[in-house]
Amino acid sequence: MENREILIIEDDTDINHLLNKILRKAGYQTVQAFSGTEGELRFDMKEPDLVLLDLMLPGISGEELIVRFREKSDVPVIVLSAKTGLAGKVEVLNQGADDYITKPFEKEEILARVNAALRRYTGVKSEKTEPGLWSYKNLKLYPEARKVTVKEEEIMLTGYEYEILFLMIQSPEKVFSRQHLYEEVWKGGYYGEENTVNVHVSNLRKKIASADPEEEYIKTVWGIGFKMS
């Protein structure tokens, strides 16, 4: 944990310092930025292991930073925002954020979400290293390379999208509830974040469909969750 560095991008000085205190007390290294412009500069100087990101920032907005970060990295981005509307949450998740915490927040929730995101990001490289290949219809998943192809065309997935697909392709007949997917993929407690799961599954579907529009790969089982189609 002591080697994990978290970039805090938050223009409210009190909240920024509070997050810094919480994370350092938990054993993390931190870098603080107080504007979107400074946040991007800090990110480019040294890529962190995780970003805690406010949305309403001077300089470059949090939404724009998500897009820019995703163009060059799959580092986990957890949004911290006072915006509570569903549309806003869905928008930032679609832009590439990994998780969303609504202000005001509890210290325990911050640490739980950060720990879960880092377990996913730093653990996947060593957990799924068995040789071999998983295939389903025209889709192939290569665990060693963390590579996915559809009709021999590689599709670029975020870390969470890959983990959702990898979990489901190993049990194609099983129906996965949203809660089960969240707990298995995000590696944390379920905070009723079914919209987070829905958005990531939707993005995964779109990426697969762009390479193979004639086939259906992930089916919604209404009232329960998802399964391979």
Stockholm file with secondary structure:
# STOCKHOLM 1.0

chainA/1-229         MENREILIIEDDTDINHLLNKILRKAGYQTVQAFSGTEGELRFDMKEPDLVLLDLMLPGISGEELIVRFREKSDVPVIVLSAKTGLAGKVEVLNQGADDYITKPFEKEEILARVNAALRRYTGVKSEKTEPGLWSYKNLKLYPEARKVTVKEEEIMLTGYEYEILFLMIQSPEKVFSRQHLYEEVWKGGYYGEENTVNVHVSNLRKKIASADPEEEYIKTVWGIGFKMS
#=GR chainA/1-229 SS CTTCEEEEECSCHHHHHHHHHHHHHTTCEEEEESSHHHHHHHHHHSCCSEEEEESSCSSSCHHHHHHHHHHHCCCCEEEEESCCCHHHHHHHHHHTCSEEEESSCCHHHHHHHHHHHHHHHHHHHHHSCCCCCEEETTEEEETTTTEEEETTEECCCCHHHHHHHHHHHTSTTCCEEHHHHHHHHSCSCCCSCHHHHHHHHHHHHHHHHHHCTTSCCEEEETTTEEEEC
#=GC SS_cons         CTTCEEEEECSCHHHHHHHHHHHHHTTCEEEEESSHHHHHHHHHHSCCSEEEEESSCSSSCHHHHHHHHHHHCCCCEEEEESCCCHHHHHHHHHHTCSEEEESSCCHHHHHHHHHHHHHHHHHHHHHSCCCCCEEETTEEEETTTTEEEETTEECCCCHHHHHHHHHHHTSTTCCEEHHHHHHHHSCSCCCSCHHHHHHHHHHHHHHHHHHCTTSCCEEEETTTEEEEC
//
